[in-house]
Amino acid sequence: MLTGGGDCPGLNAAIRAIVRRADQHNIQTYGFRNGWKGVLESQAKQLTISSTRGLLDRGGTLLGTSRVDPYREPDGIGRIREALDVHRLDGLIVIGGEGTLAATARLSEDEGIPVLGIPKTIDNDVAGTELTIGFLTAVDTATEAVDRLHSTAESHNRVMVLEVMGRHAGWIATYAGMAGGADAILIPEVPFDIEAVGRHLKHRAGSGRDFSIVVVAEGAEPVPGTLELAETPKDEFGRPKLGGIGHTIAHEIEERTGFPARVTILGHVQRGGSPNPMDRVLATRFGVKATDLAQQGEWGHMTAYVGGVVRPVPLGSVADGLKTVPEALYRVAEVFFG
């Protein structure tokens, strides 16, 4: 098995579940260090019940992780096959987000490599499943931040802008904003009009509510032509390095309303810490199901949570595109703006 991409709460719970279930099937399990990087370098160690004790409530990942993509590495596919042969492995369980699972799907469909996927990401944007490991804990963290900001915002009659993660999908912002009673939620799926946001906050103040909470996803974008955003630098993988839009929003609110605004960027604290009970259970269910699929030779699937049931879906489901916040859900949140 491996964990790839960004870390999140619940990864260790999934690792623990795979090892426990595999032991019941008399299957030996190995973990590759640091995601696909460890596979390409054939860095694997055997995992046992003893070596995975105490993992259930621990954040992070025992195996480490990286954003290495085997399709971007020299002879990546050949090196994966070699690693499986060297360690005499029947197949590979990949715990990852949209990017990691997209590569996993290609390995299954194009290369015929026996792989299974388990979806994890705090962004909750993997297609084919209603929930991903880490999302609900991240919502807890963000909601607590909204709750705490409420008291200081009200005490100082300020606008508090909370920036949360969400590159292409605003699930954390939407859920935490709704749960925390935010007065405006800005997400990538619904371009915002900063003038309308300012008018809305002025209306609140005119109604005697002299403070406001604005939750913004890092990937939120304005209606074209309404606000100029600074050019975003790229990381080593060519992806935009997001983070900081909260400062722009706060500045624009101050300029348009005259209200003092402060920014809190929650950042990587959303990825860390102990998983909540729901994520522990979800990760455990995913791990057990994936191991059962491996034992049955049912490769080429991803575990998915659909309607309260954990079931396999084709890995190709990931290629259907990102799972974004539906407009209907955002409109429910919008009812409570102000």
Secondary structure, DSSP 8 states (H G I E B T S, - for coil): -EE-SS--TTHHHHHHHHHHHHHHTT--EEEETTTHHHHHTT-EEEE-TGGGTT-TT--S-TT------GGGSTTHHHHHHHHHHHTT-S-EEEEE-HHHHHHHHHHHHTT---EEEEEB-TT---TT-S--BTHHHHHHHHHHHHHHHHHHHHHHT-EEEEEE--SS--HHHHHHHHHHT-SEEEBTTB-B-HHHHHHHHHHHHHTT---EEEEEETT--B-TTS-------B-TTS-B----HHHHHHHHHHHHH---EEEEE-GGGGT-S---HHHHHHHHHHHHHHHHHHHTT--SEEEEEETTEEEEEEGGGGGG------HHHHHHHHTT--
